[in-house]
Amino acid sequence: MGKLLELTNVHSYYGHIHALQGISLHVEEGEIVTLIGSNGAGKSTTLRTISGLIHAREGKVLLDGKDITHTEPHNVVSLGVGHVPEGRGIFPKLTVQENLEMGAFTINDQKIIKDRLDLTFELFPRLKERISQFGGTLSGGEQQMLAIGRGLMQNPRILMLDEPSMGLAPVLVDVIFDTIKKLNQQGTTILLVEQNALMALSIAHRGYVLQTGSIVLTDDAAKLKKNEMVQKSYLGID
């Protein structure tokens, strides 16, 4: 076990808006780490900075000790960082199979592509049943499964998930979180952004609490669940 991903004093901006104000965090190989915080705290911006969709103006993003701070997004994917963004972002006019194959655009080895397809269909049998359906005809839960499956097709070393349970019925939320746990048990490192802090902390090893672009608290997930500030602000416990 070692630090697979590390951010050191990262500052990111949208124009003049100082969105990340000196974020430092790390994810060790084999962990599930969750970022919790209210809307606008900087959680999604952290993932976007890691994946190269925006570049930090200060600080460093390291993957396995390699500086990827200013690496372009397609190259970050090639290095093993998968990113399933908020809102799913599937291709509605492509079939399930075509959406998944788009996720493997950096891979030339057909055996790896077949193995990742098999894994995705093993995790999400419903996608196999709908392999020829257009993405836009799937339910919200099925689209989320497809988005995660597409992220897995890259064979990522670390998979970043942004609000995977958003808009889903409770029974599907359970399915998604069980799948995240299973993926982690099979060796995928996970960085999870999730509004449902209780569910996130229930499956994570560690967590970071963000407020207005800064980390205000970090601890083991079990300890964060018992933290008074976390309970009041994010778990709805007075």
C-alpha positions in Angstrom: 0.0 0.0 0.0 1.2 3.4 -0.9 -0.1 6.8 -2.0 -1.7 6.3 -5.4 -3.0 9.8 -5.6 -1.9 12.9 -3.8 -2.9 16.6 -3.9 -0.7 19.1 -2.2 -1.8 22.7 -1.6 -4.0 22.8 -4.7 -5.6 26.0 -5.8 -8.1 25.9 -8.7 -10.2 28.7 -10.2 -13.1 29.2 -12.5 -12.2 32.6 -13.9 -11.8 34.8 -10.9 -13.7 32.5 -8.6 -11.2 30.8 -6.2 -12.9 27.4 -6.1 -10.2 25.3 -4.3 -8.2 27.1 -1.7 -5.2 24.9 -0.8 -6.6 21.4 -0.9 -4.2 18.6 0.3 -5.4 15.0 0.4 -4.3 11.6 -0.6 -5.7 8.2 -1.6 -3.8 5.0 -0.9 -3.9 2.1 -3.2 -6.9 -0.1 -2.3 -8.8 2.5 -0.4 -12.3 4.0 -0.7 -11.9 7.7 0.2 -15.0 10.0 0.2 -15.3 13.7 0.0 -18.3 15.1 1.7 -19.6 18.7 1.9 -22.5 20.9 0.9 -23.2 22.1 -2.7 -20.4 24.5 -3.8 -17.9 23.2 -1.3 -15.5 22.1 -4.1 -16.0 18.4 -4.3 -16.7 18.1 -8.0 -14.0 20.7 -8.7 -11.5 18.5 -6.9 -12.3 15.6 -9.2 -12.2 17.9 -12.3 -8.8 19.2 -11.2 -7.4 15.6 -10.8 -8.8 14.5 -14.2 -7.3 17.6 -16.0 -10.6 19.1 -17.0 -9.3 22.2 -15.2 -5.7 22.8 -14.2 -4.6 23.9 -10.7 -2.9 27.4 -10.7 -0.9 26.4 -7.6 0.0 23.2 -5.9 0.5 19.7 -7.3 -1.5 16.6 -8.3 0.6 13.4 -8.2 -0.4 10.0 -9.5 2.0 7.3 -8.1 4.5 10.1 -7.5 4.3 11.4 -11.1 3.3 15.0 -11.5 0.0 15.2 -13.6 -1.0 18.7 -12.6 -1.0 20.1 -16.1 -1.7 16.8 -18.0 -4.5 16.9 -20.6 -7.6 14.8 -19.7 -7.1 12.1 -22.4 -3.6 11.5 -21.1 -4.8 11.4 -17.5 -7.3 8.6 -18.5 -4.4 6.7 -20.2 -2.5 6.9 -16.9 -5.3 5.0 -15.2 -7.6 7.7 -13.8 -11.3 7.0 -14.5 -13.9 9.8 -13.9 -17.6 9.2 -13.8 -19.0 12.8 -13.7 -22.1 14.1 -12.0 -25.1 13.8 -14.3 -23.9 10.6 -15.9 -23.0 12.1 -19.3 -23.8 9.0 -21.4 -24.3 9.2 -25.2 -28.1 8.9 -25.6 -28.0 8.1 -29.3 -25.5 5.3 -28.9 -26.4 1.8 -27.7 -25.3 0.4 -24.4 -22.5 -1.6 -26.1 -21.3 1.5 -28.0 -21.3 3.6 -24.9 -19.2 1.0 -23.1 -16.8 0.7 -26.1 -16.4 4.5 -26.0 -15.0 4.1 -22.5 -12.2 2.0 -23.8 -11.0 4.5 -26.4 -7.5 4.5 -24.9 -7.1 0.7 -25.0 -6.0 -1.2 -28.1 -5.9 -4.7 -26.6 -9.1 -6.5 -27.6 -8.7 -9.0 -24.8 -8.7 -6.3 -22.2 -11.8 -4.7 -23.8 -13.6 -8.1 -23.7 -12.5 -8.7 -20.1 -13.8 -5.3 -19.0 -17.1 -5.8 -20.9 -17.5 -9.2 -19.1 -16.8 -7.5 -15.7 -19.3 -4.7 -16.4 -22.0 -7.2 -17.4 -21.2 -9.4 -14.3 -21.6 -6.3 -12.1 -24.6 -5.0 -13.9 -26.6 -7.9 -15.5 -29.3 -5.4 -16.5 -26.9 -3.7 -18.9 -26.3 -7.0 -20.7 -30.1 -7.4 -21.1 -30.2 -4.0 -22.7 -27.0 -4.2 -24.7 -28.7 -3.1 -28.0 -30.8 -0.3 -26.5 -30.0 3.3 -27.0 -28.6 5.0 -23.8 -31.3 7.6 -23.9 -34.1 5.0 -23.5 -32.6 3.6 -20.2 -34.0 4.5 -16.8 -32.0 6.8 -14.5 -30.6 3.9 -12.5 -29.6 2.0 -15.7 -27.9 5.2 -17.0 -25.9 5.4 -13.8 -24.9 1.8 -14.2 -23.9 2.5 -17.8 -21.8 5.6 -16.7 -20.0 3.5 -14.1 -19.5 0.7 -16.6 -18.0 3.1 -19.1 -15.6 4.3 -16.4 -14.6 0.7 -15.7 -13.9 0.1 -19.4 -10.7 2.2 -19.1 -9.3 -0.4 -16.7 -8.6 2.4 -14.2 -6.2 2.2 -11.3 -8.4 4.7 -9.5 -12.1 5.4 -10.2 -13.5 8.7 -9.3 -17.3 8.8 -8.8 -19.2 12.1 -8.6 -22.7 11.8 -7.0 -23.4 8.2 -8.2 -26.7 8.0 -6.2 -28.2 11.3 -7.3 -31.8 11.0 -8.3 -32.0 7.3 -7.8 -34.7 5.3 -5.9 -33.4 4.0 -2.5 -33.3 0.4 -3.8 -31.0 1.4 -6.7 -28.9 3.5 -4.3 -28.2 0.2 -2.4 -27.3 -1.6 -5.7 -24.9 1.2 -6.7 -23.1 1.3 -3.3 -22.9 -2.5 -3.1 -21.3 -2.4 -6.6 -18.8 0.2 -5.4 -17.9 -2.0 -2.5 -17.5 -5.0 -4.7 -15.3 -3.1 -7.2 -13.0 -2.0 -4.3 -12.8 -5.6 -3.0 -11.7 -6.6 -6.5 -8.8 -4.2 -6.3 -10.1 -0.8 -7.7 -9.2 2.2 -5.7 -12.2 4.6 -5.3 -12.5 8.4 -4.7 -16.1 9.1 -4.0 -18.0 12.3 -4.0 -21.5 11.8 -2.6 -24.3 13.9 -1.1 -25.6 10.9 0.8 -22.9 11.3 3.5 -24.2 8.4 5.6 -24.0 5.9 2.8 -20.6 7.2 1.7 -19.1 7.0 5.2 -20.6 3.5 5.6 -18.5 2.1 2.7 -15.4 4.4 2.8 -12.2 3.8 4.7 -11.4 7.5 5.2 -13.1 10.8 4.5 -12.4 14.5 4.0 -14.9 17.2 4.8 -14.8 20.3 2.5 -16.3 23.7 3.2 -16.0 26.6 0.6 -12.9 25.2 -1.1 -11.0 24.0 2.0 -10.6 20.8 3.9 -11.9 21.4 7.4 -11.7 17.8 8.7 -10.3 14.4 7.9 -10.4 11.1 9.7 -11.3 7.4 9.4 -14.9 7.1 8.1 -16.1 5.4 11.3 -14.8 8.3 13.4 -16.3 10.9 11.0 -19.7 9.3 11.4 -19.5 9.9 15.1 -18.1 13.4 14.8 -20.6 16.0 16.2 -20.1 18.6 13.5 -20.5 15.9 10.7 -23.6 14.5 12.4 -25.2 18.0 12.6 -24.2 19.3 9.2 -24.3 16.3 6.9 -26.0 13.3 8.6 -29.1 15.2 9.9 -28.5 14.2 13.5 -29.0 16.9 16.1 
